[in-house]
Amino acid sequence: MTPIIVALLVFAFAAAAYGAIRRHRVHGGRVDGPAAIVGWTARFLATDRAEWGQAMVGELDQYHGPARWRYALGCAAAGLGLPRRGARGRWVVVSVLGAAIAGAALVAYEFVRYPGLVTGAGTWLALATFAGVMVGFVAVTGVTTRDPRIGTAGLVAGCVVAAVWVVVGVVVLSVHSKGLVFVLLALPLMSVAVGMIATRRGSRASGLRTAVVAAVVASLVVFLVLAADTSITDGRPYDAGQLQDFASSGYPDLATYAVSDSLGTAMVLLLFMSVGNAVLGAVGAALAKPRD
């Protein structure tokens, strides 16, 4: 999973950087950093504040040198700090925050219940990464849901994607049917469809934001389901692979090893689903023709 996650992250950041460089390249091949910052801020403002973004971009040309950078950073700070209009946008952020807190609480409960889960510095590094991801989810949701319609659409789409992942996962674990390969292939297409549908109903920017919110929501819901299941069952039933690997794992008992294995899988899937679904949703947004 780790190479896949790294590859997706590199692909996403490379694509974003390439797009920013192409849009804001000036004479001599130099990139206009302040213009990129102000343009990014304007694109992420709510639709009812689009004129604010246009005013920011138009006023940038009046500044030169260090003042240009100060103005750009001030616009970014102001854009991130603008309050939302309407309760729906706030409700989505509160929902993601609540899910993140619930996920952190489940992980903390398991570490209190099984102190043997701490095996060294690597454990604390993994927990710090997990906490950073949760904080990042809340921050990203706050930035992308300036428009309440985007937040609502992303929340609904994310819950639908998560429900399909959970249902398919249960079926796969209980049936092991070869025909389910076609169902699993359909899972990535769902994320592509989210980006395409949202883009066709609005703009390419709204499609991208909806896909990001849906990816965050879906990964959080699936993580909560897996973490709660681990807490209830203590990682049971133990399969033959776990029984074999436990002997050389160094954990004090089989239950601790099984819980560690299950939580590790859930955390990896949290990263894989969020990054993968967001990238696939962005692909769908790029392929669809916007209504605007």
N, C-alpha and C positions, 0 to 999 in steps of 0.2 A: 504493500500500500504506500509506503513512504516514497519510493521513486515516482509513483503516479502523482501523489500530492505535490511533490516538488516540481514535477514537469508541468502540472496544471498552473501552479503559482507563477512559474517562470513565463509560461505562455501568456497568462493574463496580464502580468506586469509589462511584458515586452510589447504586447499589442497596445496597451494603454499608452506606454511611453512613445511608441512609434506614431500613434495617432496624434499625440500632443506635439511631437516634434514637427510633423508635417503641417499641422494647423498653424503653428506659431513660429515657423522658420522665417527669418528676415534676411536682408542682404548679407552676402558673405557666408551663408549657411549657419549663422548664429541663431540660437533659439531665444526668443523673447520670453524670459521666465515670468515677469510680472503679467504679461498678456495671458500666459497660460493659466496663472493662478486666478486672475479675474474672470477669464472665460469659464473655468471650471466652476467657480462660485456662482456665476450667472446661470449656468445650466442646471445647477442643483437647487435653485430657488423654486418656491412653489409657483404654480401657473398663475395665481392671482397676484404675484409679485414679479412677473416677467419684465415689466417696465423698469423695475429697480435694477435688474441685471443689465438691461440695455443702457441705462444711465451710467452704471459703473464702467462698462466697456467704453462708452463714449467719452467719459471724463478722463480715462487713463492717459490719453495723448497729451494732456495738459501738464503732465509730470515728467521729469527727466532725472537721470542719475539715481542716487539713493532714495530720493523722494518717491520715485516710481515704485520701488520695492516696498517702501513703507505704506504707500497707498494700497498696493495689491494685497499685502498681508492684512491691512485693516479691513479691506472688503471681505477677505476670507473669514476673519474673526467675526465680523458683523453678520455675515451670511449664516455661519454656524450657530450664532446666538439668537437669531430671529425666532420668536415664539410661533408655534403652529396656530393656524386658524381652524377651529372646529375640533370637536371632541374625538372624531374618528382617528385622526392622525396620532393623537396622544394615546388613544387606547391601544393601538398597535405597538407603540414603543413600550407601554406599560406591560403588555402581554409578553413581549420578548424579554423584558427585564425580569418579570416574574418567572418565566421559564428558565432563564439563566441562573437565577437565585435557587430555584428548585433543583436544578442539575447540580450546582455546587453543593447544596445541602446533602443530596444523596451521596455524592462522592465523599464528603466530610464524614457522614455517618458510617460509611464502610471503613474508612481509615480509623475511626474511633473504635469500631467493633472488631476490626482485625488489625492490630498494631503491626503485625508481621508484614503488612503490605509495604512498609517503608524498608527498602533494601539498600539505600545509599543515596548519593547525590543525584543519580539519575531519576529517582522517584520525585525529588523536589523540583528538578528541572521539568519533568513531565507535568507536574501540578501547576507550576508557574506558566507553562505554555497553555495549559487548559484554562487557567484563569484569564490569561491574556486574550484567548479566543473568545471567551464569554463577554469580556468587556468590549472587545472589538465588534461582536455581534450587536450589542446595544448601541454602540456609537454609529455603526453603519446604518442600522435601522433608523436612528434619529436623523441622519443626514438624508437618506433616500425617501423618507415619508413626509416631506414637506407638503406634498399634495395628498390630502386624505384619501382620494380615490386610489392612488397607488398603494398606500398602506393597506387598505381594505382588500384590494385585488390580490396583493402579495400574500396577505394572511390567509385568505381563502385558498389560493392556489397552493401555498405551502402545506396546509393541512391536508389537501387532497393528495399531493405527492407523498406526504408522510404516510397517509393511510394505505396507499398502494404498496409502498415499500414494506410496511409492517405486515400487511396481508400476504404479499408474495413471500416475505421471509418466513412466515409461519407455515405456509404451504410447502416451501422448499425444505424446511427442516423436518416436516412430518411426512412428506410424500416421496421426495427425491425423484421426481419424474423427469425424464429427459425432455419431455415436451415443454417443461417450464423454462427451458433456455430461451424460447421465443418470447415468453413473458418478461424475462429478465432483460432481454434486448429492448423491450418496449419502455423500460424505466428511463433510460437517457432521453428517449424521444419525448417523454412527458415534459422534461425541463425545456427542451427545444420548443415544444408547443406553447409553453407558458410565455416565453419571450416573443414568439410569433403572434399569438393572440393579443397580448397586451400592446404590441406595436401596431397591429392593424386597427385596434380600437382607439389609438391615440397617436403618439409620436415614437420615434426610435429611442429617444431618451427615456420616455415613460415606460417603454417595454423593457429596457435594460434595468431600470430601477425596480420594476415589478419582479423581474427575474431574480434580482439580488435579494429582495425581501422574502420571496418564496423559498429561495435556497436556505436562508437563515432559519426561517420558520420550520421547514421540513426537517433539517438536520437536528434542530433542537427537540422537536417532537419525537423523532426516532431515538435520539439519545436518552430522553426521559423514559421512554418505554423500555429500552434495554437496561438502563441503570435501575429502574424500579423492579424489573424482572430479576436482575442480579441480587438486589436487596431482599426480595421475597424468597427466592429459591436457593440463595447462597451458591450460585453457579451451577446447580444441578440441572439436569442429570450429567454425571461425569462420563465422558466418552473415553474410548480406549486410548486416544492420543493424549488426553490429559493425564490418565493414569500412568502412561509410560513416561511422559515428560516430567511428572512431579518428582520422580526419583532423583533426577539431577537438577532440579530447580533451585534447591536451597531454601525453600519456604518451610515453615515449621509444621504445617499440616495441609491436607488436601483441600480443605474448604478455602483457606487463605489463597492458595495457588489458583483455584478455580475462580474466585472473586477477582483476583488480579488479572487473570486472563480475560474474563468477561468485561471488566472495566476498561482494560487496554483496548480491546476490540471496539467497544462503544466509543472511546475517545478518537481512535483512528477513523472510524466511520463518520464521526462528527466532522472532522476535517475534510475527509474525502467527499462527503455529500455536499457540504457547504461550498467548497471550491469547485467541485465538478459540476454541480447543478447551476451555479452562478455562471461558469464559463459556457455551459451548454445553453443556458438561457440567453446569454449574450449573443451566441451564434444564431439562435432563433430570431432575436431582435434585429440582427444584421441581415438576415435572409428575407424578412417580411417587408412588405411595402406599407409605410405608415399612412394613416388616414389624413394627417395634417399635411 
